[in-house]
Amino acid sequence: MPRKRFSTEQIITKLRQAEVKLGRGLRPPQVCKKLGSSEQTYDRWRKEYGGLRLDQAKWLKTLAQEHARLKRVGAEQALDHVILKEVASGKF
């Protein structure tokens, strides 16, 4: 069975729908069934996106992308530094 990939916006929408349904007295397994996801997925989504607004989630995603880019840049600089050290010492 192929996995469904949901965007951040869709996940936050589903979490809001789940909050409404839970407020009406439905149990978590029933809510997950209506949303079309498993309880584990719901729990993971709630941990990651629980309480976030849509704009906050978008900002978090761009922040994570920027962090990954900066980590790559740092790794490249460290590699360049090691290579220059080896060249300067004559061990090439």
Beta strands, then each sheet from edge to edge (+ up, - down):
end
